[in-house]
Amino acid sequence: WPKQERIRTRYYPLMLHDDAGEPYSADEKRFPARNFLAPLYEGSRKRVCDSREFMVSYQNDSRAADGGWWALDDLQRYGEQGATKWIIQVDPAVSESDTSDYTGIVVAGLRTGTRGDPARVEVAYGRQVKYVGEKRRQVVLDLLERFPEVKLVRVEANNGGELFRSEFRDMPVPVNLHNSTEPKRVRIGHGLAWTQRGRVYFTQRLPMLETELLKYPMDKN
């Protein structure tokens, strides 16, 4: 009925995270995090805000509930892994309308495996943006400057084709437009399997990416 009545809901979390993964209050002036968290638990801010109890009880955050593909423990492996083959992977939306999907962008590297030491993936960046065209191109250029180890931009071109070739022109590294033949749900399943086997690490905590993974498949955007 909210849709029928044209009611637009908005969610404002109690705690937010900066790019380094450090939690802070949505209103530090009136409700500073140090004062709010101290009476609840003992321990670091990160450990408090990462707990399933806190996310469900205080953040009203359904991502912590059971039923999703990923669990928090799957996503809490941190540290550099010595990856040498780095790419920027772009899963682009074709428009930026309110009803369109987001564009997903990930910076990831592969550490080649050896006998008795399997290959690992290190994820250094991951988030979704509501940009297309020049704005999205600039995001990728900024990431290439931030992560000079990246040697390839890989763009899923199933829905855009040559449109994306024009958008991602004049990049300082090669651009690979590829068409995926497997359904997205199957490809996500491959990533889940690698993660659950302990073969995916995160350079640091990536709150936006973590949120999206924990909500899947309840929220498929």
C-alpha positions as CSV (number, residue, x, y, z in Angstrom):
1,W,0.0,0.0,0.0
2,P,2.8,2.5,0.4
3,K,3.4,2.4,-3.3
4,Q,-0.3,2.8,-4.0
5,E,-0.4,5.9,-1.8
6,R,2.8,7.1,-3.3
7,I,4.6,7.2,0.0
8,R,8.3,7.5,-0.3
9,T,10.2,6.0,2.6
10,R,13.7,7.0,3.6
11,Y,16.2,5.2,5.8
12,Y,18.7,7.0,8.0
13,P,21.1,4.7,9.8
14,L,22.2,5.6,13.3
15,M,25.9,4.8,12.5
16,L,27.8,5.5,9.3
17,H,31.3,4.5,8.2
18,D,34.0,6.6,6.6
19,D,36.2,5.3,3.8
20,A,38.6,3.6,6.3
21,G,35.7,1.7,7.8
22,E,35.6,3.7,11.1
23,P,32.1,4.2,12.4
24,Y,30.7,7.6,13.4
25,S,27.4,8.9,14.4
26,A,25.0,10.3,11.8
27,D,24.7,13.3,14.1
28,E,28.0,13.6,16.0
29,K,27.1,16.9,17.5
30,R,24.0,15.8,19.4
31,F,24.7,12.0,19.6
32,P,28.5,11.5,19.5
33,A,29.4,7.8,18.8
34,R,31.7,7.6,21.9
35,N,28.8,8.5,24.2
36,F,26.2,6.3,22.5
37,L,28.3,3.1,22.1
38,A,30.0,3.1,25.5
39,P,27.0,2.0,27.6
40,L,26.1,-0.7,25.1
41,Y,29.2,-2.8,24.9
42,E,32.8,-3.0,25.9
43,G,35.3,-3.0,23.0
44,S,36.2,-1.1,19.9
45,R,33.7,0.9,17.9
46,K,34.3,-1.4,14.9
47,R,33.6,-4.6,16.8
48,V,30.4,-3.1,18.3
49,C,29.1,-1.8,15.0
50,D,30.0,-5.0,13.1
51,S,28.1,-7.2,15.5
52,R,24.9,-8.8,14.2
53,E,23.0,-7.8,17.4
54,F,23.9,-4.1,16.9
55,M,22.9,-4.0,13.2
56,V,19.5,-5.7,13.8
57,S,18.6,-4.0,17.0
58,Y,20.0,-0.5,16.6
59,Q,20.5,0.0,12.8
60,N,17.2,-1.6,11.8
61,D,19.4,-3.3,9.2
62,S,18.0,-6.4,7.6
63,R,21.3,-7.3,6.0
64,A,22.3,-8.9,9.3
65,A,19.3,-11.2,9.4
66,D,19.6,-14.8,8.3
67,G,18.7,-15.7,4.8
68,G,21.2,-14.0,2.6
69,W,24.0,-15.7,0.6
70,W,26.8,-14.1,2.4
71,A,27.4,-14.0,6.2
72,L,29.4,-11.4,8.1
73,D,32.2,-13.9,8.7
74,D,32.7,-14.4,5.0
75,L,33.5,-10.7,4.6
76,Q,35.8,-10.1,7.5
77,R,39.1,-11.3,6.1
78,Y,41.4,-8.3,5.7
79,G,44.9,-7.6,4.6
80,E,47.1,-7.3,1.6
81,Q,47.7,-10.6,-0.2
82,G,50.5,-9.7,-2.6
83,A,48.2,-9.6,-5.7
84,T,50.0,-8.7,-8.9
85,K,47.3,-8.8,-11.6
86,W,44.9,-5.8,-10.9
87,I,41.8,-4.8,-12.8
88,I,38.9,-2.4,-12.5
89,Q,35.7,-4.3,-13.2
90,V,32.6,-2.2,-14.2
91,D,29.1,-3.6,-14.3
92,P,27.4,-0.6,-15.9
93,A,23.8,0.5,-15.9
94,V,22.5,2.0,-19.1
95,S,20.7,5.0,-17.5
96,E,20.6,6.9,-14.3
97,S,16.9,7.1,-13.8
98,D,15.3,6.4,-10.4
99,T,14.2,2.9,-11.6
100,S,17.5,1.8,-13.2
101,D,20.1,-0.3,-11.6
102,Y,23.2,1.1,-10.1
103,T,26.6,0.7,-11.8
104,G,28.9,-1.6,-9.7
105,I,32.6,-0.8,-9.7
106,V,35.3,-3.0,-8.1
107,V,39.1,-2.8,-7.9
108,A,40.5,-6.3,-7.4
109,G,43.8,-8.1,-7.8
110,L,44.8,-11.8,-8.2
111,R,47.6,-13.5,-6.4
112,T,48.6,-16.5,-8.5
113,G,48.5,-19.8,-6.6
114,T,51.1,-22.4,-6.1
115,R,51.1,-26.1,-5.1
116,G,49.6,-26.2,-1.6
117,D,48.8,-22.4,-1.6
118,P,45.7,-21.7,-3.7
119,A,45.2,-18.4,-5.6
120,R,43.6,-15.5,-3.8
121,V,41.7,-12.4,-4.8
122,E,42.2,-9.1,-3.0
123,V,39.5,-6.5,-3.2
124,A,40.7,-3.0,-2.6
125,Y,37.6,-1.0,-3.6
126,G,33.9,-1.7,-4.3
127,R,30.8,0.4,-4.5
128,Q,27.8,1.3,-6.6
129,V,27.2,4.7,-8.3
130,K,24.3,6.3,-10.1
131,Y,26.3,7.7,-12.9
132,V,26.5,7.2,-16.6
133,G,28.5,8.8,-19.4
134,E,31.2,11.3,-18.5
135,K,30.6,11.2,-14.8
136,R,31.1,7.4,-14.7
137,R,34.2,7.7,-17.0
138,Q,35.7,10.2,-14.5
139,V,35.1,7.8,-11.6
140,V,37.1,5.2,-13.4
141,L,39.9,7.7,-14.3
142,D,40.1,8.8,-10.7
143,L,40.4,5.1,-9.6
144,L,43.2,4.5,-12.1
145,E,45.1,7.4,-10.5
146,R,44.4,6.1,-7.0
147,F,45.4,2.5,-7.9
148,P,48.3,2.8,-10.3
149,E,48.8,-1.0,-10.1
150,V,45.7,-1.5,-12.2
151,K,46.6,-2.5,-15.8
152,L,43.1,-3.3,-17.3
153,V,39.6,-1.9,-17.2
154,R,37.0,-4.7,-17.8
155,V,33.5,-3.6,-18.7
156,E,30.5,-5.9,-19.0
157,A,28.9,-4.8,-22.3
158,N,25.9,-7.1,-22.5
159,N,23.4,-4.2,-22.5
160,G,25.5,-1.3,-23.9
161,G,27.8,-2.7,-26.6
162,E,29.6,0.0,-28.6
163,L,28.1,2.7,-26.3
164,F,30.6,1.8,-23.6
165,R,33.5,1.8,-26.1
166,S,32.8,5.5,-26.6
167,E,32.3,6.2,-22.9
168,F,35.5,4.5,-21.8
169,R,37.7,6.0,-24.5
170,D,41.2,7.3,-24.1
171,M,42.0,5.3,-20.9
172,P,45.6,5.1,-19.8
173,V,45.2,1.3,-19.7
174,P,43.5,-1.2,-22.1
175,V,39.7,-1.5,-21.9
176,N,38.2,-4.9,-22.4
177,L,34.5,-5.0,-23.3
178,H,33.1,-8.5,-22.7
179,N,29.8,-10.2,-23.0
180,S,28.9,-12.6,-20.2
181,T,27.2,-15.8,-21.2
182,E,26.4,-17.2,-17.8
183,P,23.4,-15.7,-15.9
184,K,24.4,-13.1,-13.3
185,R,23.1,-15.3,-10.4
186,V,25.5,-18.1,-11.5
187,R,28.5,-15.7,-11.7
188,I,27.7,-14.3,-8.2
189,G,27.6,-17.9,-7.0
190,H,31.1,-18.4,-8.2
191,G,32.2,-15.4,-6.2
192,L,30.4,-16.6,-3.1
193,A,32.1,-20.0,-3.4
194,W,35.6,-18.4,-3.5
195,T,34.7,-16.2,-0.6
196,Q,33.4,-19.0,1.6
197,R,36.6,-21.0,0.9
198,G,38.6,-18.2,2.3
199,R,40.1,-17.2,-1.0
200,V,38.8,-13.6,-1.1
201,Y,40.3,-10.9,1.1
202,F,39.7,-7.2,1.5
203,T,42.5,-4.7,1.7
204,Q,40.4,-3.0,4.4
205,R,36.8,-2.9,5.4
206,L,34.5,-1.7,2.5
207,P,31.2,-0.8,4.1
208,M,29.2,-0.1,0.9
209,L,30.3,-3.3,-0.8
210,E,29.7,-5.3,2.4
211,T,26.2,-3.9,2.7
212,E,25.3,-4.9,-0.9
213,L,26.7,-8.4,-0.5
214,L,24.9,-9.1,2.8
215,K,21.6,-8.0,1.3
216,Y,21.8,-10.3,-1.7
217,P,19.5,-11.8,-3.0
218,M,16.8,-9.9,-1.0
219,D,17.9,-6.8,-2.8
220,K,19.3,-7.7,-6.2
221,N,20.3,-4.2,-7.4
